[in-house]
Amino acid sequence: MSIRENIDKVLVTEEQIRARSKELGEQITNDYAKENKAPLLVALLRGSVPFLAELIKHIDLDIQYDFMDVTSYEGTRSTGDIKILKDLDTSIVGKDILLVEDIVDTGRTVQAVKGMLANKGAASVKIVTLLDKPSKRVCDVNADYVGFEIDDYFVVGFGLDYDQRYRALPFVGVLKADQY
Ligand code: IMP
């Protein structure tokens, strides 16, 4: 049985993701080129990997990328309280960082990581996210570049998981109710 049968509806198609990633890549290229800069892309594992791979095809700058894996401490609502599971291999001092996320939901993750990178001496920190759920935000943080704003659905695919499954789907969709 195909796991696609577990999807109730597709919210963002493969073609839409490809087209929007191209637009974002071109916008990022223009914005950084204007200032004669090239960002170090910091992608958050594991969800942002497919988006990173799509986006970098369209950034025509001398970029580099690296990965971080973070998790929030259980039972805490503090915004700055995240645990680093895998840190960057690259020094970020004086670098212009572009944080790559799959989805900004409450905003806790990107706010905490952004603050941490700034504290470690990054020259600038911007955020690019494939998806944004503005209705769920509890932190005063917004992405500089947003692929798609979505309503308050729990979504899977294109990197996003439910219990580590569905990350490899080439589109973003909503699971059938009986799959939870
Ligand atoms: P935030 O810290 O609440 O903004 O959450 C960000 C993280 O929560 C994302 O990087 C995802 O890993 C996860 N997340 C939030 N919403 C969804 C969703 O709809 N599907 C899958 N994962 C999600």
Backbone and ligand atoms as CSV (ligand in chain L), in Angstrom:
chain,resi,resn,atom,element,x,y,z
A,1,MET,N,N,0.824,-1.209,0.000
A,1,MET,CA,C,0.000,0.000,0.000
A,1,MET,C,C,0.859,1.260,0.000
A,2,SER,N,N,0.504,2.222,-0.807
A,2,SER,CA,C,1.254,3.481,-0.850
A,2,SER,C,C,0.885,4.337,0.364
A,3,ILE,N,N,1.898,4.990,0.941
A,3,ILE,CA,C,1.592,5.865,2.085
A,3,ILE,C,C,0.764,7.066,1.640
A,4,ARG,N,N,0.741,7.297,0.337
A,4,ARG,CA,C,-0.068,8.414,-0.175
A,4,ARG,C,C,-1.550,8.208,0.089
A,5,GLU,N,N,-1.927,6.950,0.276
A,5,GLU,CA,C,-3.335,6.669,0.579
A,5,GLU,C,C,-3.742,7.187,1.963
A,6,ASN,N,N,-2.735,7.493,2.792
A,6,ASN,CA,C,-3.030,8.027,4.132
A,6,ASN,C,C,-3.247,9.548,4.130
A,7,ILE,N,N,-3.050,10.152,2.972
A,7,ILE,CA,C,-3.187,11.610,2.869
A,7,ILE,C,C,-4.630,11.979,2.531
A,8,ASP,N,N,-5.173,12.887,3.322
A,8,ASP,CA,C,-6.540,13.345,3.102
A,8,ASP,C,C,-6.583,14.372,1.978
A,9,LYS,N,N,-5.706,15.391,2.100
A,9,LYS,CA,C,-5.642,16.371,1.006
A,9,LYS,C,C,-4.245,16.969,0.888
A,10,VAL,N,N,-3.922,17.339,-0.342
A,10,VAL,CA,C,-2.639,17.991,-0.618
A,10,VAL,C,C,-2.838,19.492,-0.447
A,11,LEU,N,N,-1.999,20.102,0.392
A,11,LEU,CA,C,-2.120,21.552,0.611
A,11,LEU,C,C,-1.224,22.339,-0.332
A,12,VAL,N,N,0.001,21.823,-0.527
A,12,VAL,CA,C,0.949,22.485,-1.425
A,12,VAL,C,C,1.552,21.421,-2.338
A,13,THR,N,N,1.410,21.600,-3.635
A,13,THR,CA,C,1.881,20.585,-4.579
A,13,THR,C,C,3.390,20.703,-4.808
A,14,GLU,N,N,3.925,19.631,-5.401
A,14,GLU,CA,C,5.348,19.591,-5.752
A,14,GLU,C,C,5.700,20.761,-6.686
A,15,GLU,N,N,4.835,21.021,-7.643
A,15,GLU,CA,C,5.082,22.096,-8.617
A,15,GLU,C,C,5.070,23.459,-7.931
A,16,GLN,N,N,4.133,23.634,-7.002
A,16,GLN,CA,C,4.074,24.919,-6.275
A,16,GLN,C,C,5.339,25.120,-5.438
A,17,ILE,N,N,5.816,24.051,-4.811
A,17,ILE,CA,C,7.031,24.152,-3.986
A,17,ILE,C,C,8.223,24.520,-4.867
A,18,ARG,N,N,8.303,23.867,-6.037
A,18,ARG,CA,C,9.427,24.141,-6.936
A,18,ARG,C,C,9.401,25.600,-7.393
A,19,ALA,N,N,8.225,26.066,-7.803
A,19,ALA,CA,C,8.107,27.425,-8.327
A,19,ALA,C,C,8.392,28.469,-7.239
A,20,ARG,N,N,7.859,28.223,-6.056
A,20,ARG,CA,C,8.042,29.201,-4.954
A,20,ARG,C,C,9.493,29.203,-4.463
A,21,SER,N,N,10.134,28.038,-4.444
A,21,SER,CA,C,11.539,27.969,-4.025
A,21,SER,C,C,12.411,28.763,-4.993
A,22,LYS,N,N,12.060,28.705,-6.271
A,22,LYS,CA,C,12.817,29.468,-7.283
A,22,LYS,C,C,12.668,30.968,-7.008
A,23,GLU,N,N,11.421,31.388,-6.741
A,23,GLU,CA,C,11.192,32.809,-6.448
A,23,GLU,C,C,11.969,33.245,-5.216
A,24,LEU,N,N,11.912,32.418,-4.158
A,24,LEU,CA,C,12.609,32.774,-2.916
A,24,LEU,C,C,14.119,32.817,-3.139
A,25,GLY,N,N,14.634,31.839,-3.890
A,25,GLY,CA,C,16.074,31.789,-4.167
A,25,GLY,C,C,16.525,33.044,-4.900
A,26,GLU,N,N,15.700,33.484,-5.843
A,26,GLU,CA,C,16.049,34.681,-6.615
A,26,GLU,C,C,15.981,35.937,-5.743
A,27,GLN,N,N,14.974,35.970,-4.878
A,27,GLN,CA,C,14.838,37.118,-3.966
A,27,GLN,C,C,16.022,37.174,-2.988
A,28,ILE,N,N,16.399,36.017,-2.467
A,28,ILE,CA,C,17.547,35.939,-1.542
A,28,ILE,C,C,18.820,36.359,-2.271
A,29,THR,N,N,18.979,35.877,-3.495
A,29,THR,CA,C,20.153,36.243,-4.298
A,29,THR,C,C,20.234,37.759,-4.447
A,30,ASN,N,N,19.111,38.373,-4.830
A,30,ASN,CA,C,19.101,39.831,-5.038
A,30,ASN,C,C,19.393,40.585,-3.751
A,31,ASP,N,N,18.736,40.174,-2.667
A,31,ASP,CA,C,18.897,40.890,-1.393
A,31,ASP,C,C,20.343,40.855,-0.896
A,32,TYR,N,N,20.963,39.693,-0.932
A,32,TYR,CA,C,22.341,39.602,-0.431
A,32,TYR,C,C,23.341,40.196,-1.422
A,33,ALA,N,N,23.075,40.033,-2.719
A,33,ALA,CA,C,23.995,40.566,-3.749
A,33,ALA,C,C,24.082,42.089,-3.646
A,34,LYS,N,N,22.940,42.723,-3.332
A,34,LYS,CA,C,22.908,44.180,-3.179
A,34,LYS,C,C,23.920,44.660,-2.148
A,35,GLU,N,N,24.106,43.853,-1.101
A,35,GLU,CA,C,25.029,44.215,-0.022
A,35,GLU,C,C,26.372,43.511,-0.174
A,36,ASN,N,N,26.548,42.882,-1.320
A,36,ASN,CA,C,27.810,42.194,-1.581
A,36,ASN,C,C,28.122,41.118,-0.553
A,37,LYS,N,N,27.091,40.403,-0.136
A,37,LYS,CA,C,27.245,39.370,0.886
A,37,LYS,C,C,26.782,38.022,0.348
A,38,ALA,N,N,27.204,36.973,1.013
A,38,ALA,CA,C,26.711,35.622,0.684
A,38,ALA,C,C,26.487,34.896,2.004
A,39,PRO,N,N,25.273,34.405,2.248
A,39,PRO,CA,C,24.985,33.832,3.565
A,39,PRO,C,C,25.533,32.414,3.763
A,40,LEU,N,N,25.718,32.103,5.045
A,40,LEU,CA,C,25.922,30.708,5.449
A,40,LEU,C,C,24.525,30.197,5.805
A,41,LEU,N,N,24.040,29.225,5.068
A,41,LEU,CA,C,22.717,28.668,5.351
A,41,LEU,C,C,22.833,27.663,6.484
A,42,VAL,N,N,22.029,27.854,7.521
A,42,VAL,CA,C,22.003,26.921,8.647
A,42,VAL,C,C,20.659,26.217,8.610
A,43,ALA,N,N,20.689,24.941,8.248
A,43,ALA,CA,C,19.442,24.183,8.104
A,43,ALA,C,C,19.198,23.356,9.356
A,44,LEU,N,N,17.966,23.392,9.825
A,44,LEU,CA,C,17.614,22.641,11.032
A,44,LEU,C,C,17.168,21.233,10.638
A,45,LEU,N,N,17.834,20.250,11.206
A,45,LEU,CA,C,17.526,18.837,10.922
A,45,LEU,C,C,16.242,18.453,11.639
A,46,ARG,N,N,15.457,17.462,11.107
A,46,ARG,CA,C,15.757,16.897,9.814
A,46,ARG,C,C,14.837,17.485,8.752
A,47,GLY,N,N,13.803,18.197,9.234
A,47,GLY,CA,C,12.706,18.599,8.362
A,47,GLY,C,C,13.067,19.529,7.220
A,48,SER,N,N,14.124,20.345,7.385
A,48,SER,CA,C,14.381,21.355,6.358
A,48,SER,C,C,15.243,20.849,5.204
A,49,VAL,N,N,15.653,19.579,5.226
A,49,VAL,CA,C,16.579,19.060,4.218
A,49,VAL,C,C,16.011,19.132,2.785
A,50,PRO,N,N,14.786,18.652,2.522
A,50,PRO,CA,C,14.273,18.756,1.155
A,50,PRO,C,C,14.145,20.214,0.674
A,51,PHE,N,N,13.725,21.093,1.566
A,51,PHE,CA,C,13.588,22.514,1.199
A,51,PHE,C,C,14.953,23.133,0.923
A,52,LEU,N,N,15.935,22.828,1.761
A,52,LEU,CA,C,17.299,23.331,1.538
A,52,LEU,C,C,17.779,22.907,0.148
A,53,ALA,N,N,17.574,21.623,-0.172
A,53,ALA,CA,C,18.057,21.086,-1.444
A,53,ALA,C,C,17.385,21.789,-2.627
A,54,GLU,N,N,16.104,22.123,-2.486
A,54,GLU,CA,C,15.381,22.806,-3.567
A,54,GLU,C,C,15.815,24.269,-3.664
A,55,LEU,N,N,15.937,24.901,-2.505
A,55,LEU,CA,C,16.233,26.338,-2.456
A,55,LEU,C,C,17.619,26.685,-3.007
A,56,ILE,N,N,18.625,25.900,-2.638
A,56,ILE,CA,C,20.007,26.274,-3.004
A,56,ILE,C,C,20.256,26.214,-4.509
A,57,LYS,N,N,19.389,25.485,-5.237
A,57,LYS,CA,C,19.541,25.460,-6.696
A,57,LYS,C,C,19.346,26.852,-7.275
A,58,HIS,N,N,18.619,27.684,-6.542
A,58,HIS,CA,C,18.214,28.982,-7.080
A,58,HIS,C,C,18.903,30.155,-6.374
A,59,ILE,N,N,19.886,29.878,-5.552
A,59,ILE,CA,C,20.632,30.979,-4.923
A,59,ILE,C,C,21.970,31.087,-5.651
A,60,ASP,N,N,22.095,32.162,-6.413
A,60,ASP,CA,C,23.279,32.334,-7.248
A,60,ASP,C,C,24.298,33.222,-6.529
A,61,LEU,N,N,24.826,32.689,-5.436
A,61,LEU,CA,C,25.790,33.404,-4.600
A,61,LEU,C,C,26.806,32.378,-4.097
A,62,ASP,N,N,27.917,32.872,-3.548
A,62,ASP,CA,C,28.976,31.975,-3.063
A,62,ASP,C,C,28.615,31.480,-1.646
A,63,ILE,N,N,27.536,30.698,-1.571
A,63,ILE,CA,C,27.022,30.285,-0.254
A,63,ILE,C,C,27.715,29.030,0.275
A,64,GLN,N,N,27.523,28.800,1.555
A,64,GLN,CA,C,27.887,27.527,2.180
A,64,GLN,C,C,26.664,27.100,2.987
A,65,TYR,N,N,26.607,25.815,3.365
A,65,TYR,CA,C,25.535,25.411,4.275
A,65,TYR,C,C,26.042,24.427,5.314
A,66,ASP,N,N,25.358,24.446,6.447
A,66,ASP,CA,C,25.711,23.571,7.566
A,66,ASP,C,C,24.408,23.201,8.283
A,67,PHE,N,N,24.498,22.234,9.173
A,67,PHE,CA,C,23.291,21.703,9.823
A,67,PHE,C,C,23.358,21.794,11.342
A,68,MET,N,N,22.195,21.997,11.935
A,68,MET,CA,C,22.051,21.942,13.397
A,68,MET,C,C,20.846,21.079,13.695
A,69,ASP,N,N,20.899,20.378,14.828
A,69,ASP,CA,C,19.719,19.641,15.272
A,69,ASP,C,C,19.427,20.091,16.694
A,70,VAL,N,N,18.232,20.596,16.909
A,70,VAL,CA,C,17.860,21.089,18.239
A,70,VAL,C,C,16.535,20.475,18.660
A,71,THR,N,N,16.327,20.461,19.950
A,71,THR,CA,C,15.035,19.997,20.457
A,71,THR,C,C,14.682,20.867,21.657
A,72,SER,N,N,13.385,21.022,21.888
A,72,SER,CA,C,13.030,21.810,23.065
A,72,SER,C,C,12.992,20.880,24.274
A,73,TYR,N,N,13.392,21.411,25.404
A,73,TYR,CA,C,13.327,20.623,26.634
A,73,TYR,C,C,11.879,20.302,26.952
A,74,GLU,N,N,11.632,19.070,27.325
A,74,GLU,CA,C,10.267,18.655,27.677
A,74,GLU,C,C,9.765,19.460,28.874
A,75,GLY,N,N,8.516,19.766,28.848
A,75,GLY,CA,C,7.886,20.369,30.017
A,75,GLY,C,C,8.247,21.815,30.284
A,76,THR,N,N,8.844,22.475,29.304
A,76,THR,CA,C,9.145,23.877,29.531
A,76,THR,C,C,8.509,24.711,28.438
A,77,ARG,N,N,8.103,25.899,28.793
A,77,ARG,CA,C,7.528,26.784,27.790
A,77,ARG,C,C,8.469,27.959,27.531
A,78,SER,N,N,9.633,27.908,28.174
A,78,SER,CA,C,10.565,29.011,28.014
A,78,SER,C,C,11.048,29.077,26.567
A,79,THR,N,N,11.093,30.275,26.037
A,79,THR,CA,C,11.412,30.406,24.612
A,79,THR,C,C,12.876,30.123,24.307
A,80,GLY,N,N,13.757,30.457,25.239
A,80,GLY,CA,C,15.182,30.291,24.929
A,80,GLY,C,C,15.714,28.915,25.272
A,81,ASP,N,N,14.830,28.048,25.737
A,81,ASP,CA,C,15.293,26.799,26.312
A,81,ASP,C,C,15.324,25.656,25.310
A,82,ILE,N,N,16.347,25.613,24.503
A,82,ILE,CA,C,16.444,24.482,23.589
A,82,ILE,C,C,17.774,23.767,23.798
A,83,LYS,N,N,17.742,22.511,23.483
A,83,LYS,CA,C,18.919,21.667,23.669
A,83,LYS,C,C,19.515,21.393,22.286
A,84,ILE,N,N,20.831,21.558,22.181
A,84,ILE,CA,C,21.488,21.292,20.895
A,84,ILE,C,C,21.866,19.821,20.822
A,85,LEU,N,N,21.303,19.115,19.842
A,85,LEU,CA,C,21.631,17.697,19.648
A,85,LEU,C,C,22.817,17.549,18.708
A,86,LYS,N,N,22.895,18.462,17.741
A,86,LYS,CA,C,24.045,18.508,16.840
A,86,LYS,C,C,24.348,19.963,16.557
A,87,ASP,N,N,25.587,20.366,16.873
A,87,ASP,CA,C,25.955,21.761,16.672
A,87,ASP,C,C,26.588,21.939,15.291
A,88,LEU,N,N,26.747,23.197,14.907
A,88,LEU,CA,C,27.371,23.501,13.614
A,88,LEU,C,C,28.837,23.093,13.615
A,89,ASP,N,N,29.340,22.724,12.436
A,89,ASP,CA,C,30.771,22.430,12.302
A,89,ASP,C,C,31.535,23.685,11.895
A,90,THR,N,N,30.805,24.697,11.433
A,90,THR,CA,C,31.405,25.916,10.899
A,90,THR,C,C,31.341,27.024,11.954
A,91,SER,N,N,32.401,27.867,12.014
A,91,SER,CA,C,32.339,29.034,12.891
A,91,SER,C,C,31.391,30.054,12.268
A,92,ILE,N,N,30.598,30.695,13.118
A,92,ILE,CA,C,29.638,31.656,12.572
A,92,ILE,C,C,30.019,33.100,12.888
A,93,VAL,N,N,31.159,33.291,13.538
A,93,VAL,CA,C,31.550,34.643,13.945
A,93,VAL,C,C,31.696,35.530,12.699
A,94,GLY,N,N,30.968,36.636,12.711
A,94,GLY,CA,C,31.031,37.597,11.617
A,94,GLY,C,C,30.293,37.172,10.357
A,95,LYS,N,N,29.627,36.019,10.409
A,95,LYS,CA,C,28.949,35.526,9.192
A,95,LYS,C,C,27.492,36.016,9.122
A,96,ASP,N,N,27.017,36.107,7.903
A,96,ASP,CA,C,25.597,36.409,7.677
A,96,ASP,C,C,24.874,35.077,7.546
A,97,ILE,N,N,24.017,34.817,8.530
A,97,ILE,CA,C,23.356,33.510,8.607
A,97,ILE,C,C,21.945,33.571,8.036
A,98,LEU,N,N,21.628,32.583,7.248
A,98,LEU,CA,C,20.245,32.408,6.802
A,98,LEU,C,C,19.774,31.068,7.356
A,99,LEU,N,N,18.899,31.159,8.341
A,99,LEU,CA,C,18.363,29.974,9.013
A,99,LEU,C,C,17.266,29.369,8.140
A,100,VAL,N,N,17.377,28.066,7.861
A,100,VAL,CA,C,16.421,27.407,6.961
A,100,VAL,C,C,15.538,26.463,7.771
A,101,GLU,N,N,14.223,26.730,7.759
A,101,GLU,CA,C,13.273,25.922,8.524
A,101,GLU,C,C,12.207,25.312,7.604
A,102,ASP,N,N,11.635,24.211,8.050
A,102,ASP,CA,C,10.525,23.625,7.295
A,102,ASP,C,C,9.232,24.378,7.610
A,103,ILE,N,N,9.023,24.684,8.899
A,103,ILE,CA,C,7.778,25.339,9.289
A,103,ILE,C,C,7.997,26.172,10.549
A,104,VAL,N,N,7.420,27.353,10.576
A,104,VAL,CA,C,7.412,28.154,11.804
A,104,VAL,C,C,5.992,28.078,12.353
A,105,ASP,N,N,5.902,27.489,13.534
A,105,ASP,CA,C,4.608,27.226,14.153
A,105,ASP,C,C,4.444,28.210,15.317
A,106,THR,N,N,4.794,27.796,16.541
A,106,THR,CA,C,4.742,28.754,17.650
A,106,THR,C,C,5.839,29.816,17.507
A,107,GLY,N,N,6.901,29.471,16.809
A,107,GLY,CA,C,8.042,30.382,16.647
A,107,GLY,C,C,9.131,30.166,17.687
A,108,ARG,N,N,8.884,29.267,18.641
A,108,ARG,CA,C,9.852,29.047,19.728
A,108,ARG,C,C,11.207,28.586,19.198
A,109,THR,N,N,11.173,27.649,18.247
A,109,THR,CA,C,12.436,27.093,17.750
A,109,THR,C,C,13.276,28.162,17.059
A,110,VAL,N,N,12.683,28.841,16.084
A,110,VAL,CA,C,13.496,29.820,15.355
A,110,VAL,C,C,13.897,30.998,16.243
A,111,GLN,N,N,13.036,31.376,17.162
A,111,GLN,CA,C,13.420,32.482,18.042
A,111,GLN,C,C,14.630,32.090,18.907
A,112,ALA,N,N,14.593,30.892,19.447
A,112,ALA,CA,C,15.701,30.445,20.301
A,112,ALA,C,C,16.991,30.278,19.501
A,113,VAL,N,N,16.889,29.675,18.326
A,113,VAL,CA,C,18.102,29.453,17.523
A,113,VAL,C,C,18.652,30.781,17.017
A,114,LYS,N,N,17.762,31.661,16.611
A,114,LYS,CA,C,18.198,32.972,16.130
A,114,LYS,C,C,18.986,33.712,17.225
A,115,GLY,N,N,18.437,33.689,18.437
A,115,GLY,CA,C,19.090,34.349,19.567
A,115,GLY,C,C,20.451,33.733,19.855
A,116,MET,N,N,20.513,32.420,19.782
A,116,MET,CA,C,21.761,31.708,20.057
A,116,MET,C,C,22.828,32.060,19.023
A,117,LEU,N,N,22.440,32.111,17.763
A,117,LEU,CA,C,23.407,32.421,16.701
A,117,LEU,C,C,23.890,33.871,16.819
A,118,ALA,N,N,22.973,34.752,17.174
A,118,ALA,CA,C,23.363,36.152,17.350
A,118,ALA,C,C,24.336,36.285,18.521
A,119,ASN,N,N,24.062,35.560,19.605
A,119,ASN,CA,C,24.953,35.589,20.777
A,119,ASN,C,C,26.329,35.040,20.480
A,120,LYS,N,N,26.380,34.093,19.560
A,120,LYS,CA,C,27.672,33.496,19.207
A,120,LYS,C,C,28.456,34.347,18.215
A,121,GLY,N,N,27.928,35.510,17.864
A,121,GLY,CA,C,28.716,36.449,17.070
A,121,GLY,C,C,28.402,36.520,15.587
A,122,ALA,N,N,27.238,36.005,15.169
A,122,ALA,CA,C,26.863,36.154,13.760
A,122,ALA,C,C,26.681,37.633,13.437
A,123,ALA,N,N,27.040,38.028,12.226
A,123,ALA,CA,C,26.879,39.431,11.829
A,123,ALA,C,C,25.399,39.733,11.620
A,124,SER,N,N,24.668,38.785,11.060
A,124,SER,CA,C,23.222,38.951,10.869
A,124,SER,C,C,22.576,37.583,10.842
A,125,VAL,N,N,21.310,37.528,11.226
A,125,VAL,CA,C,20.568,36.268,11.164
A,125,VAL,C,C,19.200,36.535,10.533
A,126,LYS,N,N,18.966,35.926,9.387
A,126,LYS,CA,C,17.648,35.999,8.741
A,126,LYS,C,C,17.065,34.591,8.710
A,127,ILE,N,N,15.759,34.528,8.476
A,127,ILE,CA,C,15.072,33.232,8.488
A,127,ILE,C,C,14.340,33.024,7.171
A,128,VAL,N,N,14.493,31.830,6.601
A,128,VAL,CA,C,13.653,31.433,5.467
A,128,VAL,C,C,12.928,30.153,5.868
A,129,THR,N,N,11.619,30.135,5.638
A,129,THR,CA,C,10.841,28.942,5.984
A,129,THR,C,C,9.940,28.544,4.820
A,130,LEU,N,N,9.807,27.247,4.623
A,130,LEU,CA,C,8.906,26.777,3.567
A,130,LEU,C,C,7.463,27.118,3.937
A,131,LEU,N,N,7.091,26.850,5.196
A,131,LEU,CA,C,5.706,27.048,5.629
A,131,LEU,C,C,5.652,27.929,6.868
A,132,ASP,N,N,4.575,28.649,6.981
A,132,ASP,CA,C,4.360,29.526,8.132
A,132,ASP,C,C,2.921,29.338,8.607
A,133,LYS,N,N,2.792,29.120,9.920
A,133,LYS,CA,C,1.444,29.030,10.515
A,133,LYS,C,C,1.287,30.216,11.457
A,134,PRO,N,N,1.012,31.396,10.924
A,134,PRO,CA,C,0.987,32.607,11.766
A,134,PRO,C,C,-0.037,32.542,12.883
A,135,SER,N,N,-1.110,31.777,12.686
A,135,SER,CA,C,-2.162,31.729,13.707
A,135,SER,C,C,-1.702,31.026,14.981
A,136,LYS,N,N,-0.593,30.272,14.926
A,136,LYS,CA,C,-0.122,29.535,16.087
A,136,LYS,C,C,1.010,30.254,16.849
A,137,ARG,N,N,1.394,31.416,16.383
A,137,ARG,CA,C,2.578,32.073,16.925
A,137,ARG,C,C,2.409,32.480,18.376
A,138,VAL,N,N,3.385,32.154,19.232
A,138,VAL,CA,C,3.389,32.660,20.604
A,138,VAL,C,C,4.591,33.569,20.841
A,139,CYS,N,N,5.532,33.598,19.901
A,139,CYS,CA,C,6.730,34.429,20.048
A,139,CYS,C,C,6.682,35.574,19.048
A,140,ASP,N,N,7.374,36.638,19.403
A,140,ASP,CA,C,7.425,37.791,18.525
A,140,ASP,C,C,8.557,37.585,17.515
A,141,VAL,N,N,8.339,36.635,16.613
A,141,VAL,CA,C,9.368,36.354,15.607
A,141,VAL,C,C,8.677,36.022,14.289
A,142,ASN,N,N,9.246,36.515,13.207
A,142,ASN,CA,C,8.692,36.206,11.892
A,142,ASN,C,C,9.821,35.888,10.925
A,143,ALA,N,N,9.520,35.048,9.949
A,143,ALA,CA,C,10.530,34.722,8.947
A,143,ALA,C,C,10.667,35.883,7.968
A,144,ASP,N,N,11.884,36.070,7.465
A,144,ASP,CA,C,12.134,37.109,6.468
A,144,ASP,C,C,11.632,36.671,5.097
A,145,TYR,N,N,11.688,35.365,4.851
A,145,TYR,CA,C,11.228,34.803,3.581
A,145,TYR,C,C,10.314,33.619,3.880
A,146,VAL,N,N,9.081,33.679,3.363
A,146,VAL,CA,C,8.096,32.625,3.630
A,146,VAL,C,C,7.645,32.002,2.304
A,147,GLY,N,N,7.675,30.681,2.254
A,147,GLY,CA,C,7.188,29.988,1.068
A,147,GLY,C,C,5.675,30.089,0.973
A,148,PHE,N,N,4.991,29.518,1.973
A,148,PHE,CA,C,3.526,29.486,1.974
A,148,PHE,C,C,2.995,29.667,3.389
A,149,GLU,N,N,2.010,30.538,3.523
A,149,GLU,CA,C,1.282,30.626,4.793
A,149,GLU,C,C,0.186,29.577,4.749
A,150,ILE,N,N,0.054,28.804,5.834
A,150,ILE,CA,C,-1.019,27.808,5.868
A,150,ILE,C,C,-1.871,28.000,7.121
A,151,ASP,N,N,-3.072,27.470,7.059
A,151,ASP,CA,C,-3.962,27.519,8.225
A,151,ASP,C,C,-3.466,26.515,9.267
A,152,ASP,N,N,-4.146,26.464,10.366
A,152,ASP,CA,C,-3.699,25.644,11.488
A,152,ASP,C,C,-3.975,24.153,11.268
A,153,TYR,N,N,-3.292,23.562,10.289
A,153,TYR,CA,C,-3.349,22.118,10.051
A,153,TYR,C,C,-2.064,21.495,10.558
A,154,PHE,N,N,-2.109,20.233,10.969
A,154,PHE,CA,C,-0.870,19.491,11.166
A,154,PHE,C,C,-0.533,18.881,9.809
A,155,VAL,N,N,0.607,19.245,9.263
A,155,VAL,CA,C,0.941,18.824,7.901
A,155,VAL,C,C,2.147,17.887,7.876
A,156,VAL,N,N,2.200,17.095,6.818
A,156,VAL,CA,C,3.336,16.175,6.620
A,156,VAL,C,C,3.811,16.291,5.166
A,157,GLY,N,N,5.023,15.782,4.942
A,157,GLY,CA,C,5.577,15.742,3.594
A,157,GLY,C,C,6.599,16.830,3.362
A,158,PHE,N,N,7.410,16.643,2.316
A,158,PHE,CA,C,8.502,17.561,1.974
A,158,PHE,C,C,9.350,17.898,3.219
A,159,GLY,N,N,9.696,16.864,3.970
A,159,GLY,CA,C,10.547,17.035,5.156
A,159,GLY,C,C,9.787,16.937,6.459
A,160,LEU,N,N,8.498,17.278,6.417
A,160,LEU,CA,C,7.723,17.289,7.670
A,160,LEU,C,C,7.215,15.894,8.001
A,161,ASP,N,N,7.277,15.554,9.274
A,161,ASP,CA,C,6.954,14.174,9.678
A,161,ASP,C,C,5.791,14.095,10.649
A,162,TYR,N,N,5.240,12.878,10.716
A,162,TYR,CA,C,4.409,12.513,11.855
A,162,TYR,C,C,5.075,11.259,12.397
A,163,ASP,N,N,5.681,11.373,13.597
A,163,ASP,CA,C,6.389,10.236,14.172
A,163,ASP,C,C,7.469,9.689,13.214
A,164,GLN,N,N,8.200,10.596,12.610
A,164,GLN,CA,C,9.304,10.304,11.668
A,164,GLN,C,C,8.847,9.758,10.312
A,165,ARG,N,N,7.569,9.599,10.099
A,165,ARG,CA,C,7.099,9.105,8.800
A,165,ARG,C,C,6.678,10.262,7.889
A,166,TYR,N,N,6.551,9.987,6.629
A,166,TYR,CA,C,6.019,10.876,5.597
A,166,TYR,C,C,6.980,11.975,5.137
A,167,ARG,N,N,8.220,11.998,5.662
A,167,ARG,CA,C,9.135,13.086,5.288
A,167,ARG,C,C,9.459,13.091,3.797
A,168,ALA,N,N,9.439,11.904,3.172
A,168,ALA,CA,C,9.892,11.784,1.781
A,168,ALA,C,C,8.818,12.128,0.746
A,169,LEU,N,N,7.605,12.396,1.184
A,169,LEU,CA,C,6.570,12.775,0.215
A,169,LEU,C,C,6.993,14.069,-0.499
A,170,PRO,N,N,6.763,14.164,-1.809
A,170,PRO,CA,C,7.229,15.347,-2.545
A,170,PRO,C,C,6.299,16.563,-2.447
A,171,PHE,N,N,5.208,16.417,-1.678
A,171,PHE,CA,C,4.251,17.523,-1.507
A,171,PHE,C,C,3.947,17.677,-0.023
A,172,VAL,N,N,3.214,18.737,0.329
A,172,VAL,CA,C,2.777,18.949,1.719
A,172,VAL,C,C,1.292,18.636,1.795
A,173,GLY,N,N,0.933,17.764,2.733
A,173,GLY,CA,C,-0.469,17.377,2.832
A,173,GLY,C,C,-0.916,17.161,4.265
A,174,VAL,N,N,-2.199,16.881,4.374
A,174,VAL,CA,C,-2.820,16.627,5.674
A,174,VAL,C,C,-3.201,15.154,5.750
A,175,LEU,N,N,-2.909,14.524,6.884
A,175,LEU,CA,C,-3.226,13.103,7.048
A,175,LEU,C,C,-4.722,12.881,7.254
A,176,LYS,N,N,-5.178,11.705,6.846
A,176,LYS,CA,C,-6.550,11.322,7.157
A,176,LYS,C,C,-6.703,11.192,8.670
A,177,ALA,N,N,-7.855,11.505,9.176
A,177,ALA,CA,C,-8.078,11.540,10.631
A,177,ALA,C,C,-7.753,10.190,11.288
A,178,ASP,N,N,-7.966,9.094,10.596
A,178,ASP,CA,C,-7.726,7.779,11.206
A,178,ASP,C,C,-6.245,7.409,11.282
A,179,GLN,N,N,-5.368,8.283,10.834
A,179,GLN,CA,C,-3.919,7.995,10.861
A,179,GLN,C,C,-3.227,8.512,12.134
A,180,TYR,N,N,-3.961,9.206,12.975
A,180,TYR,CA,C,-3.346,9.755,14.195
A,180,TYR,C,C,-3.515,8.792,15.357
L,1,IMP,P1,P,7.790,25.863,16.659
L,1,IMP,O1,O,8.999,25.906,17.545
L,1,IMP,O2,O,6.518,25.695,17.425
L,1,IMP,O3,O,7.720,26.998,15.680
L,1,IMP,O4,O,7.839,24.511,15.849
L,1,IMP,C1,C,8.701,24.255,14.865
L,1,IMP,C2,C,8.874,22.765,14.686
L,1,IMP,O5,O,7.717,21.989,15.082
L,1,IMP,C3,C,9.068,22.477,13.223
L,1,IMP,O6,O,10.420,22.558,12.866
L,1,IMP,C4,C,8.501,21.092,13.082
L,1,IMP,O7,O,9.498,20.143,13.366
L,1,IMP,C5,C,7.430,20.987,14.141
L,1,IMP,N1,N,6.101,21.226,13.564
L,1,IMP,C6,C,5.290,22.267,13.757
L,1,IMP,N2,N,4.153,22.172,13.058
L,1,IMP,C7,C,4.237,21.001,12.379
L,1,IMP,C8,C,3.355,20.321,11.455
L,1,IMP,O8,O,2.249,20.785,11.085
L,1,IMP,N3,N,3.808,19.139,10.969
L,1,IMP,C9,C,4.994,18.587,11.319
L,1,IMP,N4,N,5.844,19.186,12.165
L,1,IMP,C10,C,5.476,20.393,12.691
